[in-house]
Amino acid sequence: MEEMVEQIELLLEQNDEHQLREYLNNLNISDVEILIGELPDYGPRFIEILSINRAVNVFRILDFPVQERILKKLSGPKIAELINELPPDDRTALFGEMHSDTVKVLIQHLPVDDRKEALKLLGYKEDSVGRLMTPDYIVIKKIWNVDRVLTHIRKYGKDSETIDVVYVIDSNGALLDDIRIREILLAEPETKVSSLMDNRLISLNVNDPQEEAINVFRMNNRVALPVVDDGNILLGIVTVDDILWIANEEYTEDIQKIGGTEALDEPYLDINLFKLVKKRVGWLIVLFLGEMLTATAMGYFGDEIGVVVALAFFLPLIISSGGNSGSQASTLIIQAMALGEVTVADWWRVMRRELISGLMLGVILGIIGFFRITIWSSFSTIYGPHWLLIAFTVGLALIGVVLWGSLAGSMLPLVLKRLGADPATSSAPFVATLVDVTGLIIYFTIASLVMHNILHPPAPPHALVPAHTLLYNVAH
């Protein structure tokens, strides 16, 4: 890598355009992408120098902020050439990220038909399958034979996004089936397409969410899937390279949300510092206000803490245990939902599993907490004369808090999904904050029950009241 950068820097210093072009055109497109990342100021020059096919292939794998930065510095003819040669799905993705005024300018570089096509694709919802599809594919008729299909592919295949799969349509354009090219190549020339159809068609609806398309690809081992409208008319195809790109974006967005921040729409090192703070401060304020409730809860139980100060020693233990179990559960469920392993309809199965697992985890931690206090008290008086009651309190509280954390962490993503929100927003910090407050209530409630006679001693009998007080009461 260092050697490649040094070689490029040497060619740039020598200003040898011919050798620079030859060197860049012989690199893998992934290597050129790395060079643009290492030498961002020279990115536009690299795109200008590359042959148009390689320039397009490099440009389409760059992150949007880098694409935008390069477009601003390219010459007019190169921009027109690049926009025209970009595949329709990549062009739509680029236009979808840009400001509408910029799109209006760029779209003028396209021929009339391509312009109409781009505007049509941009008309679909931002997160829909329609934004991902390309209209470049091969269609055939079921009455054709294999020889005619191969002739058709030779004629139009070069303009197709992929020829691994061809699509069978009727006279109205409705999708009937898809056939892998392997089946066609191995068939006799006179074989009819209809005899190769197996009617095991898998398709996407143009209005389906992109996340749903990711799951369909994951489950069906396909390099491309057809996209149809509500009338089953074939509109385009979505290829696996676009799905992998979207899956990476979704994964990154979910990880950022799980961490307790808004999703970043630019790479971390490229995003403006004030914009980064803005993305993070909202959740931090919400979590801060939530944690303030912890102080309120502690204030409510101030008398109990005042009587048995040792109860305060275990507050961090109780809070962190509940928060950790909730964070674990929420992360597991969010991941399972993203993979399609869990849906809202599975809520009872999830709750039942978390009831059992949360109880088991709580018992394990409760036993450890109980014996820790017991063993420590055998050679120390730090927990006072009521150490055994404190040990029982901590042990039982850990069971309750861990169980509650598991339930809250597992159910919250499902509730948000049911309400139409993104389950990833039930982030680990959010669940931890929720469980912190409720964990304190559980802890001190159990303490009040176990140590009732100590925390709330009975009033002294009248016989113990001072004599002058009794005489005063009788006199008045």
C-alpha positions, -999 to 999 in steps of 0.1 A, spaced: 0 0 0 27 25 10 47 15 -21 17 22 -43 11 57 -27 48 65 -31 48 55 -68 17 77 -74 33 106 -56 64 103 -77 44 103 -109 24 133 -97 56 151 -89 71 143 -123 37 154 -138 39 125 -163 3 123 -175 9 93 -198 26 71 -172 1 82 -145 -28 71 -167 -12 38 -176 -4 31 -139 -40 39 -127 -57 19 -155 -37 -11 -145 -47 -10 -108 -77 -27 -93 -106 -3 -88 -105 -10 -51 -68 2 -51 -78 34 -69 -105 39 -42 -78 35 -15 -56 60 -33 -84 86 -34 -88 81 3 -51 85 9 -47 114 -15 -81 131 -15 -69 163 -32 -60 143 -62 -93 123 -64 -108 145 -92 -76 142 -112 -75 104 -109 -111 103 -122 -103 126 -151 -73 105 -161 -89 71 -159 -107 56 -189 -144 62 -187 -153 26 -179 -128 24 -151 -137 59 -139 -174 49 -136 -165 17 -117 -143 36 -93 -168 64 -88 -197 41 -81 -180 24 -51 -170 57 -34 -189 71 -4 -213 99 -13 -194 127 4 -163 117 -17 -184 115 -48 -199 150 -41 -164 165 -35 -151 150 -67 -180 162 -88 -175 198 -77 -140 197 -91 -145 178 -124 -147 194 -157 -181 198 -174 -175 173 -201 -162 147 -177 -193 151 -154 -216 147 -184 -197 115 -195 -197 101 -159 -234 108 -153 -243 92 -186 -223 61 -181 -233 54 -145 -258 25 -142 -294 37 -135 -295 24 -100 -262 40 -90 -272 72 -107 -305 72 -88 -286 66 -55 -263 95 -62 -292 119 -72 -312 108 -41 -284 121 -18 -280 154 -36 -297 187 -31 -326 191 -56 -310 222 -73 -278 201 -80 -299 172 -94 -317 196 -118 -283 207 -132 -268 172 -134 -299 156 -149 -297 180 -179 -265 161 -190 -287 130 -197 -304 121 -230 -342 125 -229 -350 88 -224 -324 85 -196 -337 117 -180 -373 103 -179 -360 71 -165 -340 88 -137 -370 110 -127 -392 79 -126 -368 61 -103 -365 92 -81 -403 93 -78 -403 62 -55 -399 65 -17 -364 70 -5 -361 37 13 -381 17 -12 -369 -11 -35 -379 12 -65 -349 34 -57 -325 4 -60 -338 -12 -92 -323 -8 -127 -343 -11 -159 -314 -28 -177 -323 -65 -179 -331 -92 -204 -367 -103 -210 -378 -132 -232 -411 -148 -242 -422 -183 -232 -430 -193 -268 -394 -187 -279 -369 -215 -282 -334 -216 -267 -317 -206 -300 -338 -174 -303 -331 -166 -266 -293 -169 -272 -295 -147 -302 -315 -121 -282 -289 -122 -254 -260 -117 -278 -278 -86 -292 -289 -69 -260 -269 -85 -232 -241 -59 -233 -266 -33 -220 -279 -55 -192 -269 -51 -156 -265 -89 -154 -272 -118 -177 -270 -145 -150 -308 -145 -150 -333 -137 -178 -370 -130 -172 -400 -144 -189 -429 -120 -195 -463 -123 -213 -476 -100 -240 -487 -74 -214 -453 -72 -196 -464 -93 -166 -437 -114 -150 -442 -151 -155 -409 -166 -143 -371 -162 -141 -346 -186 -156 -309 -189 -148 -286 -186 -178 -271 -220 -169 -305 -237 -177 -306 -221 -211 -269 -229 -220 -274 -265 -211 -307 -270 -231 -310 -281 -267 -314 -252 -292 -350 -263 -301 -362 -264 -265 -391 -241 -257 -387 -216 -229 -420 -227 -214 -405 -262 -208 -377 -246 -187 -400 -227 -165 -405 -241 -130 -429 -214 -117 -409 -210 -85 -408 -172 -89 -394 -149 -62 -400 -112 -68 -399 -79 -49 -426 -52 -50 -415 -18 -61 -428 -3 -28 -413 -28 -5 -389 -14 21 -352 -20 13 -347 -38 46 -372 -64 34 -353 -69 1 -321 -76 22 -339 -104 40 -353 -119 7 -318 -119 -8 -303 -134 23 -328 -163 23 -328 -171 -14 -292 -172 -27 -299 -149 -57 -276 -125 -76 -306 -105 -88 -344 -104 -82 -371 -89 -104 -391 -59 -92 -429 -57 -100 -457 -34 -93 -491 -43 -77 -503 -57 -111 -472 -80 -114 -458 -59 -143 -420 -62 -145 -404 -28 -138 -368 -36 -132 -343 -58 -113 -323 -54 -81 -288 -69 -80 -269 -82 -50 -242 -56 -52 -268 -29 -44 -283 -50 -16 -248 -55 0 -243 -17 -1 -277 -11 15 -271 -38 41 -238 -22 51 -255 12 54 -284 -3 75 -259 -22 97 -238 10 103 -269 30 111 -282 4 135 -249 2 153 -248 39 157 -283 40 171 -277 12 195 -247 32 208 -271 60 217 -267 85 188 -284 96 156 -272 78 125 -244 96 108 -249 103 71 -212 108 64 -180 90 75 -169 99 110 -137 117 99 -155 137 72 -186 149 91 -185 185 104 -176 187 141 -207 208 150 -229 184 130 -214 155 149 -221 172 182 -257 178 171 -261 142 162 -250 131 197 -263 158 220 -300 150 216 -298 115 230 -273 126 257 -298 152 269 -327 126 269 -305 101 288 -293 128 312 -329 138 321 -337 102 325 -308 97 349 -320 127 369 -349 105 379 -324 83 396 -316 112 420 -353 117 426 -358 80 434 -328 81 458 -342 112 475 -375 94 480 -357 66 498 -334 90 517 -347 79 551 -339 42 544 -303 51 534 -299 73 565 -309 44 588 -288 17 570 -260 35 553 -246 2 540 -275 0 515 -259 28 495 -227 8 490 -245 -15 466 -263 11 445 -238 10 417 -239 -28 417 -277 -30 415 -279 -3 388 -251 -17 366 -264 -52 368 -299 -42 357 -286 -20 329 -262 -46 317 -289 -73 314 -312 -49 297 -285 -38 272 -277 -74 265 -314 -83 258 -321 -53 236 -290 -59 215 -298 -95 210 -334 -88 200 -325 -59 177 -300 -81 159 -325 -110 157 -351 -87 142 -326 -73 117 -319 -109 105 -356 -118 103 -353 -143 131 -378 -125 153 -409 -105 145 -435 -87 165 -457 -117 164 -431 -136 184 -434 -113 214 -448 -140 237 -421 -165 228 -395 -138 234 -410 -128 268 -412 -164 279 -376 -170 271 -365 -138 288 -386 -146 319 -367 -179 323 -332 -166 312 -336 -134 332 -346 -153 363 -317 -177 359 -292 -149 354 -306 -130 383 -303 -160 406 -267 -165 396 -258 -129 403 -279 -129 434 -261 -159 449 -227 -143 441 -238 -110 457 -251 -128 488 -219 -148 494 -198 -118 487 -214 -99 516 -214 -130 538 -177 -138 533 -167 -101 536 -186 -98 569 -168 -127 584 -136 -106 588 -150 -70 586 -177 -50 603 -182 -26 574 -218 -37 568 -227 -34 605 -247 -57 627 -274 -63 601 -251 -77 574 -272 -109 569 -304 -89 561 -284 -67 538 -270 -98 520 -306 -111 515 -317 -77 503 -290 -75 477 -294 -111 466 -332 -107 461 -328 -72 445 -303 -86 420 -328 -113 410 -356 -87 405 -335 -61 387 -318 -85 363 -352 -101 355 -368 -67 349 -338 -56 328 -341 -86 306 -378 -81 301 -376 -44 294 -346 -48 271 -363 -75 250 -398 -60 248 -389 -24 241 -376 -31 205 -407 -51 197 -430 -23 211 -412 3 190 -415 -19 159 -452 -23 166 -456 15 168 -438 19 135 -405 32 149 -370 19 143 -362 -8 169 -326 3 170 -336 35 188 -342 13 218 -304 17 223 -284 1 251 -279 35 269 -317 41 267 -326 7 281 -299 11 308 -313 45 319 -348 31 321 -337 1 342 -315 23 364 -345 42 377 -368 12 381 -340 -8 395 -336 16 424 -373 13 432 -371 -25 431 -340 -24 454 -354 -2 481 -388 -18 480 -372 -52 487 -350 -35 514 -382 -21 530 -397 -56 531 -367 -75 543 -355 -49 568 -388 -35 578 -383 -36 616 -349 -18 612 -359 8 587 -393 15 603 -390 6 640 -422 6 661 -430 37 682 -418 35 718 -445 26 744 -460 54 766 -441 40 796 -409 52 780 -422 87 773 -406 113 797 -427 121 828 -428 159 821 -442 152 786 -470 130 801 -479 156 827 -481 183 800 -504 161 778 -527 154 808 -528 191 817 -538 201 782 
